[in-house]
């Protein structure tokens, strides 16, 4: 019996020890935050939220400013694209066989039109002798010309136009000496 009693006591002691190990918090004091510490944490949280909100607003303001500029450029490009056939017609009319009075009138209208395009920052490009650039030129034909360098523009069928660095219409050209 003493063995049974000893076993029971050993089991009971083991259970008590296990309970004591499982609840060490009960024996330790729980440290409570003081009101100053709570307020300090709350202040830090509010500061962080404020800084994040301010940064988000600054990013929003910059993004909308850039969007405004892009919208203006796109709207200008769209309007000018619709007017480019008029520019082509004016150039063709100036090159046609006309009387001096007709030629002078067409030239005046053409100069006024191209001055308006210039005010909108629209620039024409595509000249004979320019180096061919597939990003701004559309090659419609090739030819051999010993007077021009390799990959040079030999003839211009239609001028190209761009606003700043944005190509509105590529120039239609004949390229010389491609080989």
URLIN-V263586 format. One record per backbone hydrogen bond with DSSP energy under -0.5 kcal/mol. CO is the residue of the C=O (numbers start at 1). NH is the residue of the N-H. Records with the same first field share a line. If there is no record, write none. Layout:
# URLIN-V263586
CO = NH, NH
This chain:
# URLIN-V263586
1 = 5
2 = 6
3 = 7
4 = 8
5 = 9
6 = 10
7 = 11
8 = 12
9 = 13
10 = 14
11 = 15
12 = 16
13 = 17
14 = 18
15 = 19
16 = 20
17 = 21
18 = 22
19 = 23
21 = 24
23 = 27
24 = 27, 28
29 = 31
30 = 32
34 = 38
35 = 39
36 = 40
37 = 41
38 = 42
39 = 43
40 = 44
41 = 45
42 = 46
43 = 47
44 = 48
45 = 49
46 = 50
47 = 51
48 = 52
49 = 53
50 = 54
51 = 55
52 = 56
53 = 57
54 = 58
55 = 59
56 = 60
57 = 61
58 = 62
59 = 63
60 = 64
61 = 65
62 = 66
63 = 67
64 = 68
65 = 69
66 = 70
67 = 71
68 = 72
69 = 73
70 = 74
71 = 75
72 = 76
73 = 77
74 = 78
75 = 79
76 = 80
77 = 81
78 = 82
79 = 83
80 = 83, 84
83 = 86, 87
84 = 88
85 = 89
86 = 90
87 = 91
88 = 92
89 = 93
90 = 94
91 = 95
92 = 96
96 = 98
99 = 103
100 = 104
101 = 105
102 = 106
103 = 107
104 = 108
105 = 109
106 = 110
107 = 111
108 = 112
109 = 113
110 = 114
111 = 115
112 = 116
113 = 117
114 = 118
115 = 119
116 = 120
117 = 122
118 = 121
121 = 123, 164
123 = 162
125 = 160
127 = 130
130 = 153
133 = 136, 137
136 = 171
137 = 139
138 = 173
141 = 175
143 = 177
145 = 148
149 = 152
151 = 132
152 = 154, 176
153 = 129
155 = 157, 174
158 = 172
160 = 125
161 = 168, 169
162 = 123, 164
163 = 166
165 = 167
166 = 163
169 = 161
171 = 138, 173
172 = 157, 158
173 = 140, 141
174 = 154, 155
175 = 143
176 = 151, 152
177 = 151
